[in-house]
Amino acid sequence: MNTIEQQLQLAILNLIQKSTGNTLAIEQIQIQPTRKEFQGDLTLVVFPFTKLFGKNPEQTAQEMGEKLLVDFPLVTAFNVIKGFLNLSIHTDYWLNFLHEASRDSQFGLISPKEDSRKMMVEFSSPNTNKPLHLGHIRNILLGDSITRILRANGHKVYAVNLVNDRGIHICKSMIAWKEYGQGETPENSGKKGDHLVGDFYVRYDMEFRKQVSELVEKGMDKELAEREAPIFLKAQEMLRNWELGEPETIQLWKKMNSWVYAGFDKTYADLGIQFDTIYYESETYKLGKEFVLNGLKEGKLEQLEDQSIWADLTSDGLDKKILLRSDGTSVYMTQDIGTAYQRFTDFHIDEHVYVVGNEQNYHFQALKLVLKKLGFDFADRLFHLSYGMVELPDGKMKSREGKVVDADDLIAEMLETAHQSAQESEKLGDLPEAEYRQTIHQVALAALKYFILKVDPKKNMTFSPQESIDFNGNTGPFIQYTHARIQSVVRMSGKSVDQLVLGDYLPNELELSLIKMIHDFPALVKEAGASLSPAIIGNYLFSLAKEFNRFYHEYSILKAELETEKHFRLLLAYQTGKVIRTGLALLGIGAPDKM
């Protein structure tokens, strides 16, 4: 079934051809939902056609409305507001739509085809010197949801994690453990591996600050003291030894990284996150170094007296970007060059999306320019999804000082908050123990994920655990509870969707509003995919759940006076529940049948 928008576009193309003799492309017909303050369902923008008709916008809209009223039976009325033609659509269309949508198990989703666009989404990208924290969670949830939404748009999408497992920051944790660890391990300490390594990253910073202060007190300039602090010099030496493959350093590196990977895996599992492929910086940075050295030989890059290698981006409005340090060690840009090449080579993708915070805007601007300078044509197919920072009510987090909210602690807090909220509201009291625990976990994750994903990715946000769990506000649990309420009604009816017959029932205004909202879902999935914004889905689901609850409180479903009325309302409830369930899945959120 073609949507009403598609049918209207074809009818308007035909109308314009008959009236003016001009043939237009279907993309030139702009149809959008009518604004709530005006009467109508769909609005046609007529400004592009005024020259064709030789009339002003109001006259053009009036003429087109009159002709559509005659030639297109689904249009029952129209009104003109300046250069906009507002059209009212026949109830029969909405009823037929509901009937067909209820029998479409993939409603709103597009299945991938052989020639579907191949895309890669990189997210998480943690460092192996600390556990995942709240900032990582926004990244992870955005990346996971965007992957799901792009797949729902018919693309072949690879979810990828790049683990930053080498570099000076990793060596800082390593040297701190070597100096002060006294053989501590996850097993003998009872600590989760990533937390243990993170503790030593904090210990490094504490010792570094102490040593810098001591040097400054002895008369050394602070900037020089930061370069000459003994623990920093040891970390630098460890990085050089690592790049040279010194066995003892490599053995320690592998051991501590294995602790971190085990910790990461547990956190990802708790969040319901999976990756198709994991890349490791330690395996890709050498390829980047090769490209940098080749670029130097070809005169595309420049080398300073201290032997460091740079890309001059001043002609593009940026500055000079270092690619290899004077001691030959790599920077982030070096490995990003290698991994970008490797991914396009490995997967033959059409586009690569980096989910990275907006503090790295410059980095990705520079990366694209450096790749172009080195001759890689895929540079224009890299896209940086730049998202805002997430903070707590009391301010920004600082991982070096240990002032962060660890992801694991946050998940545990959300579980406890969900449990307390359920106890207070008595919403889950009748569930068996195992089902109760599973539902609490789903509710906790819904609270966390929805609260973060409902915010436009480009905006900064403040996360509040208590606010996120409210069963009555703009929250994930509220939407879940609406879904569970619908499933309860469907179960109590004892009827399957195939047993429901619309008959000749004429829906009321609120019922029509729900059908029209359901009708919007496929278009919003496309919009969310095009703009890489899960917030579009999240806020739509809240509006849909809110509208359904208004309908539920005003009209009886199971006690409807007429059988046709009961069947219609059950079908409407069934389809609303299906859309909520599908939409929540695009956000990585489960939809319990009982709450």
Secondary structure, 3 states (H helix, E strand, C coil): CCCHHHHHHHHHHHHHHHHHCCCCCHHHCCEEECCCCCCCCEEEECHHHHHHHCCCHHHHHHHHHHHHHHHCCCEEEEEEECCEEEEEECHHHHHHHHHHHHCCCCCCCECCCCCCCEEEEECCCCECCCCCEHHHHHHHHHHHHHHHHHHHECCEEEEEEEEECCCHHHHHHHHHHHHHCCCCCHHHHCCCHHHHHHHHHHHHHHHHHHHHHHHHHCCCCHHHHHHHCHHHHHHHHHHHHHHHCCHHHHHHHHHHHHHHHHHHHHHHHHHCCCCCEEEEHHHHHHHHHHHHHHHHHCCCCEECCCCCEEEECHHHCCCEEEEECCCCCECHHHHHHHHHHHHHHHHCCCEEEEEEEHHHHHHHHHHHHHHHHCCCHHHHHEEEEEECCEEECCECCECCCCECCEHHHHHHHHHHHHHHHHHHHCCCCCCCHHHHHHHHHHHHHHHHHHHHHCCCCCCCEECCHHHHCCCCCCCHHHHHHHHHHHHHHHHHHCCCHHHCCCCCCCCCHHHHHHHHHHHHHHHHHHHHHHHCCHHHHHHHHHHHHHHHHHHHHHCCCCCCCCHHHHHHHHHHHHHHHHHHHHHHHHCCCCCCCCC
